[in-house]
Amino acid sequence: MAKRRPAKKKRPDKGAVALPKAFVARMHATLGERDSALFCDALDALPPCSVRANPAHQHVPNGERVPWCEHGRYLDQRPVFTLDPFFHAGAYYVQEASSMMVEQAFKATDLAEKEILALDLCAAPGGKSGHLRNLLHSSSLLISNEMIPARATILAQNLWKQGAENTLITQQRATFFGRWQERFDLVLLDAPCSGEGLMRKDHFARQQWSPRLVTQCASVQRELLEEAWKALRPGGFLLYSTCTWSAEENGDQIASFCERENAEVVAVPVQPSWRIRTGSFGLHCYPHESRGEGFFLSLLRKPGDHGKHPRAAKASDTDLLERGGILYSLSRQWQRIAAELWEADGRSISGLPIAVSEEDGWTPHPAAAYSAKPRGFWPRSCPSTSWTLTRSKH
């Protein structure tokens, strides 16, 4: 027998911001009278709280499993995460449940057991990048990109906390990767959007919304899609997502793109019990139906033969790479790409930091605490002539 969902708790009225009338009218036209009323009620209820456990840790938060994510959990109430040592240790990441549908989209590709080159084009703050990193083959390389410096710093901290090895962090515009011309097997584009799906938990999303914002976002998304497509190899997959419901940014956007580029829409299987709507161009999550916030996801395949990914020649004899006085954990077959990114922009981060150069040797980097490398890896992989692990003076 299915469990009954607990009654939705009403949000306190203090500081409440009404839903924009034009937005309500749009949703009424999209959902109809009955569903739009339930939808608006849901946006005035408290949002569910969910986390995604780090499979590298043994600690799994107590809670009901998010049905479309193996390591996702719903919490009965929202704790003060900053007081939880497991949060700081990277045992879990606070992530909205609907966005965990990325897992089902990835499973719909044929990439899970392959060593691939993947790109998260708009990666901050890092929830989907960390999730994707866990889903990829351990020898695959993920480039997590965020062009805004302050957000890139947050991205790096979150990925380090999740122990994301074989992950490069860059601060490039989308056109930079568009010029790479068909090098990636998978591109994740969680596009900047009008943020309608955030209206339940962030009332600023209600204040800033307007039809003009929707139009502006759709224009930016179109440009990002074009650059992401250029970077994708034939036979590769583009995973497009937003946290909004507007057709201009979702279904209409993808329909127009598929017509221009002859892209193939790949079906992402869902269970009826999840109550996630399926359409011709993607999946739609609504808060009065599925247990999560607003989310749209579309999986596209680029025409052509994928073929075998060319393996880069070894850049060194170790899975450690030194850049700017910092030693990074990075598989040797990807070190030439790291060097290419470093030459293009010295702000790029060439993997998970392991150690920092000191006058008398190498001192462990704080991020090394989240890595598996200290547990017996260093003595086998580091040249004995250049490695002296010293106790930190701090």
Buried (B, 14 or more C-beta within 10 A) or exposed (E): EEEEEEEBEEBEEEEEEEBBEEBBEBBBEBBEEEBBBEBBEBBBBBBBBBBBBBEBBEEBBEBBEBBBBBBBBBBEEEBEBEEEEBBEBBBBBBBBBBBBBBBBBBBBBEBEEBBBBBBBBBBBBBBBBBBBBBBBBEEBBBBBBBBEEEBBBBBBEBBBBBBBBBBBBBBBEBEBBBEBEBBBBBBBBBBBBBBBBBBBBBBEBBEEBEBEBBEEBBEBBBEBBBBBBBBBBEBBBBBBBBBBBBBBBBBEBBBBBBEEBEBEBBEBEBEEEBEBBEBEBBBBBBBBBBBBBBBBBBBBBBEEEBEEBEEBEEBEEBBBBBBEEBBBBBBBBBBBBBBEBBEEEEEBBBBBBBBBEEEEEBBBBEBBEBBEBBEEBBEEBBEEEEBEEEEEEE
